[in-house]
Amino acid sequence: MIRGPARKEGTLAKHFYTVLVLPDATAPARKFHIRTPVLAGLAGAAMVVLAAGAFFCYQYVTLHVRLLELKQLRLEASDRQTLAAQLRQVDAELARLRDLDRRVRGVVGLTAGAAAPPPPLAQGGADTVSRNALLDALRQRTGRFGEEAHRDLAALGQELSTRERSLRELQAYLEEKAGLLAATPTILPVRGLVTAGYGYRKSPFTGAREFHEGLDIAAPYGTPILATADGVVAFAGPLAAYGNVVFLDHGRGFATFYGHNSTNRVREGQRVHRGDILAYVGTTGRTTGPHVHYGIQLRGVLANPLKYTVDTSGVRFAGDAEPDGAS
């Protein structure tokens, strides 16, 4: 119990408050006199303590929030730096792909228009591509990071799809060309003296004018006869006046024929590659000496073998066996 200020008789007026403490109902009350200035000081001190506590609580909460924000910003900055590095790497890879695409197309003779043009990366007529705008946003932290990132990644995805289609087209084109090259008879089966070319000639047996369906290439007996292109053995065995022969189906419409062999080294159905040994030079069938009769068919039509032969080094031409096949 606190009583209001009292005045003691015979002395100067002094204000104080009386505090009564009652331990229990039977015990006498205890009195404490607290002067007004002291009570005011205690109240002021209590208010200061409460204010200081509230201030420190506020500061603690604020600091905690700031620490969380700082942590988030650090994570975001790290993510931005990582994404920026990845974007730069992807951009560099795309630049290399564009250059490779251009150079390969130039080599094989495909025009740049054969593939769909890459989608425009600029937005709203800007002078720079969205990729650059994104990198600027990453450096300046403009707050549009998410929007720029999604837009730029979508543009990069479109260009990657375009480059993939272009490279697939190149792959298919090159595979087609590689298959055609592998099937084209570009070498001669032996190196020696071409005694009879493709075209009309005087028969060495009758003296009459006749059409010669290939090349007669004289070479020492037993000289290996090579496949002039990749293919499959369609026939290997004796064939009338041609003696022992090998017939190869190369695909793409090409077929080659090798006659007068002493022995054949391949069997029907066997796959061979350019330069593999098929047989050996001989004199089987109707001949005047060891040589190989070499012929080419394109889609079932006889053709001049020299038209497709790339390398004629080591080969000589005799008399009417002109290199241009005009005989």
GIMO-V602427 format. One record per residue. N is the residue number from 0. RES is the residue in one small letter. PHI is phi in radians with two decimals (none if undefined). Layout:
<<N;RES;PHI> <N;RES;PHI>>
This chain:
<<0;m;none> <1;i;-2.10> <2;r;-1.74> <3;g;-1.25> <4;p;-1.11> <5;a;-2.04> <6;r;-2.12> <7;k;-1.46> <8;e;-1.28> <9;g;1.36> <10;t;-2.30> <11;l;-1.14> <12;a;-1.10> <13;k;-2.29> <14;h;-1.50> <15;f;-2.70> <16;y;-1.99> <17;t;-1.82> <18;v;-1.94> <19;l;-1.75> <20;v;-1.99> <21;l;-1.88> <22;p;-1.06> <23;d;-2.69> <24;a;-1.22> <25;t;-1.71> <26;a;-1.38> <27;p;-1.17> <28;a;-1.26> <29;r;-1.90> <30;k;-1.93> <31;f;-2.28> <32;h;-1.78> <33;i;-2.07> <34;r;-1.17> <35;t;-1.05> <36;p;-1.05> <37;v;-1.15> <38;l;-1.09> <39;a;-1.10> <40;g;-1.14> <41;l;-1.11> <42;a;-1.11> <43;g;-1.10> <44;a;-1.08> <45;a;-1.09> <46;m;-1.11> <47;v;-1.10> <48;v;-1.09> <49;l;-1.09> <50;a;-1.11> <51;a;-1.11> <52;g;-1.09> <53;a;-1.09> <54;f;-1.09> <55;f;-1.18> <56;c;-1.10> <57;y;-1.07> <58;q;-1.10> <59;y;-1.12> <60;v;-1.08> <61;t;-1.06> <62;l;-1.10> <63;h;-1.09> <64;v;-1.09> <65;r;-1.10> <66;l;-1.12> <67;l;-1.12> <68;e;-1.09> <69;l;-1.10> <70;k;-1.09> <71;q;-1.09> <72;l;-1.11> <73;r;-1.11> <74;l;-1.09> <75;e;-1.12> <76;a;-1.10> <77;s;-1.11> <78;d;-1.10> <79;r;-1.13> <80;q;-1.13> <81;t;-1.11> <82;l;-1.13> <83;a;-1.08> <84;a;-1.12> <85;q;-1.13> <86;l;-1.11> <87;r;-1.10> <88;q;-1.15> <89;v;-1.09> <90;d;-1.09> <91;a;-1.13> <92;e;-1.10> <93;l;-1.12> <94;a;-1.09> <95;r;-1.14> <96;l;-1.13> <97;r;-1.07> <98;d;-1.17> <99;l;-1.10> <100;d;-1.01> <101;r;-1.12> <102;r;-1.20> <103;v;-1.13> <104;r;-1.10> <105;g;-1.14> <106;v;-1.17> <107;v;-1.53> <108;g;1.52> <109;l;-1.54> <110;t;-1.40> <111;a;-1.11> <112;g;-1.30> <113;a;-1.18> <114;a;-1.92> <115;a;-1.12> <116;p;-1.15> <117;p;-1.15> <118;p;-1.15> <119;p;-1.16> <120;l;-1.63> <121;a;-1.39> <122;q;-2.10> <123;g;1.13> <124;g;1.33> <125;a;-1.17> <126;d;-1.39> <127;t;-1.98> <128;v;-1.31> <129;s;-1.08> <130;r;-1.05> <131;n;-1.18> <132;a;-1.08> <133;l;-1.14> <134;l;-1.09> <135;d;-1.11> <136;a;-1.11> <137;l;-1.14> <138;r;-1.28> <139;q;-1.66> <140;r;0.93> <141;t;-1.32> <142;g;1.66> <143;r;-1.82> <144;f;-1.02> <145;g;-1.06> <146;e;-1.08> <147;e;-1.13> <148;a;-1.11> <149;h;-1.10> <150;r;-1.14> <151;d;-1.23> <152;l;-1.13> <153;a;-1.12> <154;a;-1.15> <155;l;-1.11> <156;g;-1.09> <157;q;-1.12> <158;e;-1.20> <159;l;-1.07> <160;s;-1.10> <161;t;-1.11> <162;r;-1.15> <163;e;-1.12> <164;r;-1.09> <165;s;-1.12> <166;l;-1.19> <167;r;-1.15> <168;e;-1.09> <169;l;-1.08> <170;q;-1.05> <171;a;-1.09> <172;y;-1.12> <173;l;-1.17> <174;e;-1.12> <175;e;-1.10> <176;k;-1.15> <177;a;-1.12> <178;g;-1.13> <179;l;-1.14> <180;l;-1.13> <181;a;-1.12> <182;a;-1.52> <183;t;-1.54> <184;p;-1.27> <185;t;-1.80> <186;i;-2.19> <187;l;-1.70> <188;p;-1.20> <189;v;-2.51> <190;r;-1.82> <191;g;-3.11> <192;l;-1.78> <193;v;-1.38> <194;t;-1.56> <195;a;-2.60> <196;g;-1.66> <197;y;-1.39> <198;g;2.21> <199;y;-1.33> <200;r;-2.65> <201;k;-1.58> <202;s;-1.11> <203;p;-1.26> <204;f;-1.82> <205;t;-1.97> <206;g;1.42> <207;a;-1.42> <208;r;-1.34> <209;e;-2.49> <210;f;-1.62> <211;h;-1.68> <212;e;-1.53> <213;g;-2.93> <214;l;-1.97> <215;d;-1.77> <216;i;-2.04> <217;a;-1.38> <218;a;-2.71> <219;p;-0.99> <220;y;-0.99> <221;g;1.56> <222;t;-1.10> <223;p;-1.09> <224;i;-1.79> <225;l;-1.78> <226;a;-1.18> <227;t;-1.59> <228;a;-2.89> <229;d;-1.18> <230;g;3.13> <231;v;-2.17> <232;v;-1.23> <233;a;-1.53> <234;f;-2.73> <235;a;-2.56> <236;g;2.81> <237;p;-1.31> <238;l;-2.56> <239;a;0.82> <240;a;-1.24> <241;y;-1.46> <242;g;1.17> <243;n;-1.29> <244;v;-2.28> <245;v;-2.27> <246;f;-2.09> <247;l;-1.92> <248;d;-1.81> <249;h;-1.68> <250;g;1.37> <251;r;0.95> <252;g;1.59> <253;f;-1.59> <254;a;-2.53> <255;t;-2.27> <256;f;-2.34> <257;y;-2.30> <258;g;-2.14> <259;h;1.22> <260;n;-1.24> <261;s;-1.23> <262;t;-2.51> <263;n;-1.72> <264;r;-1.87> <265;v;-2.02> <266;r;-2.21> <267;e;-1.06> <268;g;1.53> <269;q;-1.34> <270;r;-1.56> <271;v;-2.25> <272;h;-2.11> <273;r;-0.95> <274;g;1.69> <275;d;-1.22> <276;i;-1.40> <277;l;-1.72> <278;a;-2.85> <279;y;-2.31> <280;v;-1.04> <281;g;-2.62> <282;t;-2.31> <283;t;-1.19> <284;g;1.40> <285;r;-1.61> <286;t;-2.48> <287;t;-1.92> <288;g;2.94> <289;p;-1.14> <290;h;-2.91> <291;v;-2.05> <292;h;-1.58> <293;y;-2.06> <294;g;-2.31> <295;i;-2.26> <296;q;-2.13> <297;l;-2.15> <298;r;0.95> <299;g;1.43> <300;v;-1.92> <301;l;-1.09> <302;a;-2.42> <303;n;-1.28> <304;p;-1.01> <305;l;-1.19> <306;k;-1.14> <307;y;-1.91> <308;t;-1.37> <309;v;-1.58> <310;d;-1.96> <311;t;-1.98> <312;s;-1.12> <313;g;1.44> <314;v;-1.93> <315;r;-1.99> <316;f;-2.11> <317;a;-1.92> <318;g;0.89> <319;d;-1.49> <320;a;-1.54> <321;e;-1.26> <322;p;-1.04> <323;d;-1.46> <324;g;1.23> <325;a;-1.46> <326;s;-1.24>>
